[in-house]
Every structure is written in structure tokens, then in C-alpha cells.
């Protein structure tokens, strides 16, 4: 059984938390919505199109509709949880309350894997863009990977308010790029291009719409997730938001609605403009869909802004997840110490070093699948948490309640379980390595950190209050 302890005598409770405090009131719902969109927007510009090689347009379309439904249901569930339990741990905080220390740490570890690996994948895409644009004469991507990690970690060290504002500006630029793309792609749209991948006669249920049969739908799921991956990170900003009970739910739902529109437009228009077969292997799908037009050059440069926006924001996310786990003692407590601008220094730097090392592989598609595995595992645990809390704590204060309640999050749970399995269908080696890393985290917790939890941390106090409430009933 995990035990919670207090800081040592030389490190009093007040001093411990004072050195591990974020700047509150830095963001309203609009900045939070911008954060949610920025987490994801790089997925509109690159990565999703590899799903065409797995399922064709029909397979990826069906997978995207199912995954969009899952994310919408999950976001509605998380809106309730974030309003009830506003803390920097996000999904880990929810699972800690519902599933105990083991469930909380498992969820936090899965989220951390997702957020530590996703920037590495995005860094490889940024490197590809920089090389294709011939910026600064760079022909070797690792310089780009190093530059983006160093630059954007540096900006985050200046404080959350400054970082979120920069993030919002970059995100608006990226959205303008998608609007320009949509206008010009419509003029090149050809319905026949959607189904130009030849049907595999050996695949069960294959057709021009489903060239790889029904199995292709399942195999396309990890790539459909790329349209929405990381939007669930908005609650990680809860401790830095104004009136988090109101603004976090409003921000995450607004972000999801924007992403539903952008994902649908990109999938249909880019495939119809270039063709599913050509797009399935493209490293720069939106630009290639516009051909050699002037609009293509504009979108190419703005696409770089989209990738930067997601990279920048997910660095924020991994730092807050690391901060929360460290502050509660699940990870080494030195990782949660903040600087004079209330930014968690080592929580920004250490995962950044690990991500930079992963980016040197240059395997963006592989890293993408690894990030999706971590995400899908966390989705399963977070939706279980919502259902458990609805059953076990029906009287818990919930400023926002999920429409449909447990039916909504139950649907998200089922699809998330399917998504976990789907990652092994696409790249079993990548999924296997990620599973090994996840098990390594659990081993660390079981053998070491579960005996060193900090009782005074917000997430542990949520659990203490819950137990006290149960004892009074």
C-alpha cells in the first residue's frame, strides 16, 4: 500500500510548497482554448496522412469519425473532472482521486510518455519543413531539433503568462494558414482523388472506398488520433487559470469544437486535391496538395508555425505533468522546484533532454505511434476515473456535469481500448518499447516512490478530503 509522508524537518510543509508554486490567474478561457488548439494543430499539417496508407480514404475517414466521437465524449468528461478537481496534474489528479496512488501514477506516467515523445515527433517534422524551405542553409535536421528545444524551453522558463500569449499568437497564424489552404484546395478538389488507391483483392471487404478492407479502419485509428492528440492537456493549466472551475471546461470544449472543423476540412480537401495515394507518403501533405502555386508557398511557411505551436504547447504540458507528479513525490521532488517566474525549471529541461535524444532517431512516424500508445492508455484510465467517481462519489461538487454522464465516458472508454490495441497493429515494435517504458515507470513507483509521497501536495490532499468525507457518511 502506498504511504504519504510529509517533507523532512529541514524542509517544512510551507517552504516545500512555496518553492513549488505556479503563477495563478495567468489564463482565461480564451487562452486555454488557444492552448488546446495549439497542442493539436500540427496534426492538421502533417502526420495524419500516413493513415491513408493503412486504410485508404474510407478507412481513415471512418476511423476519424469514431475517434472524433471518442475525443468529444472524453473532453466532456474531462470538463467535469477539471471543474471538480482543478490542479496541475490534470488526468493524474482525477485518477488519483478515483483509483488511488497506483491508478494515479499509472495515468500520470502514460500522459508523461505521450507528452515527452510527441514533441520529439514534431521536432522531426519541423526539421523536414526547415530543410524543404532551405532555411538558413540547414540540411541536417538535428540542428533544428536542438534549436527548437533550447529556444522554446527558454521561453517557458520566462513564465506561464508570457508563454501562453506567445503560444496563442502562433496558433492564430497556424489557423489562418489552414483557412488559406481550404480556400485554394477547394478549387483543386476532385471527388475521384479520394478513392484512387487500388483495392487489395485479398483484403476482407475491400472496395474503392475501403481499399484495404475493414481491417484498414482499425489500422488507421492511430493516425486519426493525430487530429486531436493532446487536447486533453488543457486541464494541466488549471492552477494557472482564472476561475478554473468555469474557464477550464469552457476552454477545452471550445478547443475541441475548433479541432473538429479543422480536422474534417484538412482530411477531405487535401485528399481530394492531390489524391489519396500520393498523399499517403507525403511529409508535407497540405503544401503538396496545393501544387506549385503561390498559396502553397504561403501554407508551407505557415505550416512551420503550426508545427511550432504544437511543439511549444506540448513542452508546456510535459512540464506541468512532471511538476505535479514530482510535487506529490511520485517522481524526484527536485523536478518540481520553480524559479522566480514560477516556472518549473527541471520539469522543463529533463524531459526536453530525453525528447531531444529521441528526435535524433529522425523516425517521426514511429515516435508518433509511441506517443499515441501513451495517450490511449491514459484515456482508458481517465474515463474509468470519471465512471468510478460518478458511482462512488455522486455528491462530489461538480460545477460542470458531463452531458450523458457515464454513457458518454463509457463510449470514450470502449474506443480508447480499441485504440490501445490498434497501436500494436501499426507498429508493434514501437508500441512494445513504449509499453516497456510504461512498465519501467510502474516498477520505479512500486519499489521506491510509493513510500515517499508528500501528504501536503494538492493531489494527495484531494484524496485525504475524499476519505474524510466518506468517514463522515
C-alpha positions in Angstrom: 0.0 0.0 0.0 1.3 3.5 -0.9 2.0 5.8 2.0 2.0 9.5 2.1 4.7 11.4 4.1 5.4 15.0 5.0 8.5 16.9 3.9 11.5 16.5 6.2 12.1 18.8 9.2 14.6 20.8 7.3 12.1 21.3 4.5 8.8 22.4 6.2 5.5 22.0 4.5 5.1 25.7 3.9 8.6 26.0 2.5 8.3 22.9 0.4 5.1 24.1 -1.4 6.4 27.7 -1.6 9.2 26.5 -3.8 6.8 24.5 -5.9 4.1 27.1 -6.8 2.9 28.1 -10.2 1.6 31.6 -11.1 -2.1 31.6 -10.7 -4.5 33.7 -12.8 -2.4 33.7 -15.9 -5.1 32.5 -18.3 -8.8 33.0 -19.1 -10.9 30.6 -21.2 -9.8 32.1 -24.5 -6.1 31.5 -23.8 -7.0 28.0 -22.6 -8.9 27.3 -25.8 -5.9 28.6 -27.7 -3.7 26.2 -25.7 -5.9 23.3 -26.5 -5.8 24.1 -30.3 -2.1 24.7 -30.2 -1.5 21.3 -28.7 -3.0 19.7 -31.7 -2.8 21.9 -34.7 0.5 20.4 -36.0 -1.6 17.2 -36.6 -3.5 19.0 -39.3 -0.4 19.9 -41.1 1.5 16.6 -41.0 1.3 13.0 -39.8 -2.4 12.1 -40.1 -2.0 11.4 -43.9 0.1 8.3 -43.2 -3.2 6.7 -42.2 -4.2 6.7 -45.9 -1.6 4.0 -46.5 -3.2 1.9 -43.8 -6.9 2.3 -44.5 -7.3 4.4 -47.7 -9.6 7.5 -47.6 -12.6 5.4 -46.5 -10.8 3.7 -43.7 -9.2 6.9 -42.4 -12.5 8.8 -42.7 -14.4 6.2 -40.7 -11.6 6.0 -38.1 -11.6 9.8 -37.8 -15.3 10.0 -37.3 -15.1 7.3 -34.5 -12.0 8.9 -32.9 -13.6 12.4 -33.1 -16.6 11.0 -31.2 -14.3 9.5 -28.6 -12.4 12.8 -28.1 -15.6 14.8 -27.9 -17.0 12.4 -25.3 -13.7 12.4 -23.4 -13.4 16.1 -23.4 -16.9 16.5 -22.0 -15.9 14.0 -19.2 -12.7 15.9 -18.5 -14.5 19.2 -18.4 -16.5 17.8 -15.4 -13.4 16.4 -13.7 -11.3 19.5 -14.3 -14.1 21.7 -12.8 -14.4 19.4 -9.7 -10.6 18.9 -9.2 -8.7 21.9 -10.6 -5.0 21.0 -10.2 -1.9 21.0 -12.4 -1.9 17.2 -12.5 -4.8 17.0 -14.9 -5.7 13.4 -15.7 -3.3 12.1 -13.0 -5.2 14.2 -10.4 -8.5 12.7 -11.5 -7.2 9.2 -11.4 -5.5 9.7 -8.1 -8.9 10.6 -6.5 -10.7 7.7 -8.2 -8.2 4.9 -8.4 -5.7 5.6 -5.6 -2.0 6.1 -5.8 -1.3 3.2 -8.3 -4.0 4.3 -10.7 -3.0 8.0 -10.3 0.7 7.3 -11.1 -0.2 4.9 -13.9 -2.3 7.6 -15.5 0.4 10.3 -15.0 3.1 8.1 -16.4 1.1 7.3 -19.5 0.4 11.1 -20.0 4.0 11.9 -19.4 5.1 9.3 -22.0 2.7 10.9 -24.5 3.9 14.4 -23.9 7.6 13.6 -23.7 7.6 11.7 -27.0 5.1 13.9 -29.0 7.5 16.9 -29.2 10.2 14.6 -30.5 8.0 13.5 -33.3 7.0 17.1 -34.1 10.7 18.2 -34.0 11.4 15.8 -36.8 8.5 17.3 -38.8 9.9 20.8 -38.1 13.3 19.7 -39.3 11.7 18.4 -42.5 9.9 21.7 -43.1 13.1 23.7 -42.5 15.1 21.6 -44.9 12.4 21.7 -47.6 12.2 25.5 -47.3 16.0 25.7 -47.4 16.0 28.0 -44.3 19.4 29.1 -43.1 21.0 26.6 -45.4 20.3 23.7 -42.9 20.5 20.3 -44.4 20.9 18.2 -41.3 17.8 18.1 -39.0 19.5 17.7 -35.7 20.5 21.3 -35.5 16.8 22.2 -35.9 15.8 19.8 -33.2 18.4 21.3 -30.8 17.4 24.8 -31.6 13.6 24.4 -31.1 14.1 22.6 -27.8 16.5 25.2 -26.5 14.5 28.2 -27.7 11.1 27.2 -26.6 12.2 25.7 -23.2 13.9 29.1 -22.7 10.7 31.0 -23.4 8.7 28.7 -21.0 11.3 29.5 -18.3 10.2 33.1 -18.5 6.8 32.2 -17.1 3.4 30.8 -18.0 1.6 34.1 -18.8 4.3 35.1 -21.4 4.4 31.6 -22.8 0.7 31.2 -23.2 0.4 34.5 -25.0 3.2 33.7 -27.5 1.5 30.3 -28.0 -1.8 31.9 -28.8 -0.3 34.2 -31.4 1.4 31.3 -33.2 -1.8 29.3 -33.1 -3.8 32.1 -34.7 -1.2 32.3 -37.5 -1.5 28.5 -38.0 -5.3 28.7 -38.2 -5.0 31.4 -40.8 -2.8 29.0 -42.8 -5.5 26.4 -42.6 -8.1 28.9 -43.9 -5.9 29.8 -46.8 -5.3 26.1 -47.6 -9.1 25.4 -47.5 -9.9 28.2 -49.9 -7.3 27.2 -52.5 -7.7 23.4 -52.1 -11.4 23.7 -52.9 -10.5 24.9 -56.3 -8.4 21.8 -56.9 -10.8 19.3 -55.4 -11.7 16.2 -57.5 -14.0 13.6 -56.0 -12.2 10.8 -57.8 -9.0 11.6 -56.0 -10.5 10.4 -52.7 -10.6 6.8 -53.9 -7.5 6.5 -56.2 -5.8 3.7 -54.1 -6.4 0.4 -55.8 -8.4 -2.1 -53.8 -6.5 -5.0 -52.3 -8.3 -8.2 -53.6 -7.0 -10.2 -50.7 -8.4 -7.8 -48.0 -11.7 -8.7 -46.4 -14.4 -6.2 -47.5 -12.1 -4.3 -49.8 -13.5 -1.7 -52.3 -12.5 1.6 -53.8 -13.8 3.3 -50.7 -12.0 0.8 -48.4 -9.0 -0.4 -50.4 -7.6 -2.4 -47.5 -10.9 -3.7 -46.3 -12.4 -3.4 -42.8 -9.1 -4.1 -41.2 -7.8 -0.8 -42.6 -10.2 1.1 -40.4 -8.7 -0.3 -37.3 -5.1 0.2 -38.6 -5.9 3.9 -39.4 -7.0 4.7 -35.9 -3.6 5.9 -34.5 -3.3 8.3 -37.4 -6.9 9.6 -36.9 -5.8 10.3 -33.3 -3.2 12.7 -34.6 -6.0 15.1 -35.5 -6.9 15.5 -31.8 -3.9 14.2 -29.8 -3.1 16.2 -26.6 -6.2 18.4 -26.5 -6.9 16.6 -23.2 -3.9 18.6 -21.8 -5.9 21.8 -21.2 -6.6 20.8 -17.5 -2.9 20.8 -16.8 -3.2 24.6 -16.8 -5.8 24.6 -14.0 -3.6 26.1 -11.3 -2.6 28.9 -13.6 -6.1 29.7 -14.9 -8.5 32.4 -13.6 -11.6 30.8 -12.1 -10.6 27.3 -13.3 -14.0 25.8 -12.4 -15.5 27.8 -15.2 -12.7 28.6 -17.6 -11.0 25.1 -17.9 -14.3 23.4 -19.1 -15.1 26.3 -21.4 -11.6 26.3 -22.9 -11.3 22.6 -23.5 -14.8 22.3 -25.1 -14.1 25.4 -27.3 -10.8 23.9 -28.5 -12.4 20.6 -29.3 -15.1 22.3 -31.5 -12.4 24.1 -33.5 -10.4 21.0 -34.0 -13.5 19.1 -35.3 -13.8 21.6 -38.0 -10.1 21.9 -39.0 -9.6 18.1 -39.0 -12.6 17.5 -41.2 -11.6 20.2 -43.7 -8.0 19.0 -43.9 -8.8 15.3 -44.4 -11.4 15.8 -47.2 -9.9 18.8 -49.1 -6.2 17.7 -49.1 -7.1 14.2 -50.2 -9.5 15.4 -52.9 -6.9 18.0 -54.1 -3.9 15.6 -54.5 -5.2 12.1 -54.3 -5.1 9.5 -51.5 -2.2 7.5 -53.0 0.2 10.4 -53.4 -0.8 12.0 -50.1 -0.2 8.7 -48.2 3.6 9.1 -48.3 3.9 12.9 -48.2 5.9 14.6 -45.4 4.3 17.9 -46.3 0.7 17.0 -47.3 -1.0 20.4 -47.4 1.7 22.0 -49.4 1.8 19.2 -51.9 -2.0 19.2 -52.2 -1.8 22.9 -53.5 0.9 22.1 -56.1 3.4 24.8 -57.1 1.0 27.8 -56.5 1.8 30.9 -54.5 -0.7 29.7 -51.9 1.4 26.5 -51.5 4.4 28.6 -50.5 2.4 30.6 -48.1 1.0 27.5 -46.5 4.4 25.9 -46.4 5.8 28.8 -44.2 2.7 28.9 -42.1 2.8 25.1 -41.7 6.0 25.6 -39.9 4.2 27.9 -37.5 1.6 25.2 -36.9 4.3 22.6 -36.0 6.0 25.2 -33.8 2.7 25.9 -32.0 2.2 22.3 -31.0 5.8 21.7 -30.1 5.7 24.8 -27.9 2.5 23.9 -26.2 3.3 20.3 -25.5 6.6 21.3 -23.9 4.3 23.3 -21.5 2.2 20.1 -21.0 5.0 17.8 -20.2 6.5 20.3 -17.7 3.2 20.6 -15.8 2.7 16.8 -15.7 6.2 16.3 -14.5 5.8 19.2 -12.0 2.6 17.7 -10.5 4.0 14.1 -10.2 7.2 15.5 -8.6 5.5 17.8 -6.2 3.5 14.9 -4.8 6.6 12.7 -4.6 5.8 10.2 -7.4 8.9 11.5 -9.2 12.0 13.0 -7.6 10.9 16.2 -5.8 13.8 18.3 -7.3 11.9 18.2 -10.6 9.1 20.5 -9.2 11.1 23.4 -7.9 10.1 26.6 -9.6 12.2 29.7 -10.4 11.4 33.3 -9.6 9.0 33.5 -12.6 7.1 30.4 -11.1 8.2 28.1 -13.9 9.3 24.6 -13.1 12.9 24.5 -14.3 14.0 20.9 -14.2 10.5 19.8 -15.2 11.0 21.7 -18.4 14.6 20.7 -19.0 14.9 17.0 -18.1 12.0 15.7 -20.4 13.3 18.1 -23.0 16.7 16.4 -23.0 15.0 13.0 -23.3 12.8 14.2 -26.2 15.8 15.7 -28.0 17.6 12.3 -27.8 14.5 10.6 -29.2 14.2 13.1 -32.0 17.7 12.2 -33.2 16.3 8.9 -34.5 14.5 11.0 -37.2 11.7 8.5 -37.1 8.7 10.8 -36.9 6.1 8.2 -37.8 7.5 5.7 -35.2 7.6 8.4 -32.5 4.0 9.4 -33.4 2.8 5.8 -32.7 4.7 5.7 -29.4 3.0 8.9 -28.3 -0.4 7.6 -29.3 0.1 4.5 -27.2 0.8 6.5 -24.1 -2.2 8.7 -24.9 -4.6 5.8 -25.4 -3.6 4.2 -22.2 -4.2 7.4 -20.3 -7.6 7.8 -22.0 -8.7 4.4 -20.7 -7.7 5.3 -17.2 -9.2 8.8 -17.2 -12.5 7.5 -18.5 -12.5 4.8 -15.8 -11.9 7.5 -13.3 -14.9 9.5 -14.4 -17.2 6.5 -14.1 -15.8 5.4 -10.7 -16.2 8.9 -9.3 -19.8 9.1 -10.6 -20.6 5.8 -8.9 -18.6 6.2 -5.7 -18.9 10.0 -5.1 -22.2 11.1 -6.5 -22.4 14.0 -4.1 -19.0 15.5 -5.1 -19.2 19.1 -6.1 -19.4 19.3 -9.9 -19.7 22.9 -11.2 -20.0 21.3 -14.7 -21.6 18.0 -15.4 -21.0 15.8 -18.5 -24.0 15.5 -20.8 -25.0 11.9 -20.9 -22.9 11.1 -17.8 -21.4 7.7 -17.7 -22.8 6.7 -21.0 -20.7 9.4 -22.7 -17.5 8.5 -21.0 -18.3 4.8 -21.4 -18.3 5.2 -25.1 -15.0 7.0 -24.9 -13.6 4.2 -22.8 -14.6 1.5 -25.3 -13.0 3.3 -28.2 -9.8 4.1 -26.2 -9.4 0.4 -25.5 -9.6 -0.3 -29.2 -7.0 2.5 -29.9 -4.6 0.8 -27.5 -4.8 -2.4 -29.5 -4.6 -0.5 -32.8 -1.1 0.9 -31.9 0.2 -2.7 -31.9 -1.3 -3.3 -35.4 0.5 -0.4 -37.0 4.0 -0.7 -35.3 4.3 -3.5 -32.7 7.9 -2.7 -32.1 7.3 1.0 -31.2 4.2 0.0 -29.1 6.2 -2.7 -27.4 9.1 -0.3 -26.4 6.6 2.2 -25.1 4.9 -0.5 -23.1 8.3 -1.4 -21.6 8.9 2.3 -20.6 5.4 2.4 -19.0 6.2 -0.8 -17.0 9.5 0.8 -16.0 7.7 3.7 -14.5 5.4 1.4 -12.6 8.4 -0.6 -11.3 10.0 2.6 -10.1 6.8 3.5 -8.2 6.3 0.1 -6.7 9.9 -0.3 -5.5 10.7 3.3 -4.5 8.4 6.4 -4.8 5.2 5.0 -3.4 6.8 5.1 0.1 7.8 8.8 -0.3 4.6 10.6 -1.3 4.1 14.1 0.0 0.9 14.3 2.0 0.6 18.1 1.8 0.6 18.2 -2.0 -2.7 19.3 -3.6 -3.4 15.9 -5.3 -2.8 13.9 -2.1 -4.9 16.4 -0.1 -7.8 15.8 -2.6 -7.6 12.1 -1.7 -7.4 12.8 2.1 -10.5 15.0 1.8 -12.3 12.3 -0.1 -11.5 9.7 2.6 -12.6 12.1 5.4 -15.9 12.7 3.6 -16.5 9.0 3.3 -15.8 8.5 7.0 -18.4 11.2 7.9 -21.1 9.5 5.8 
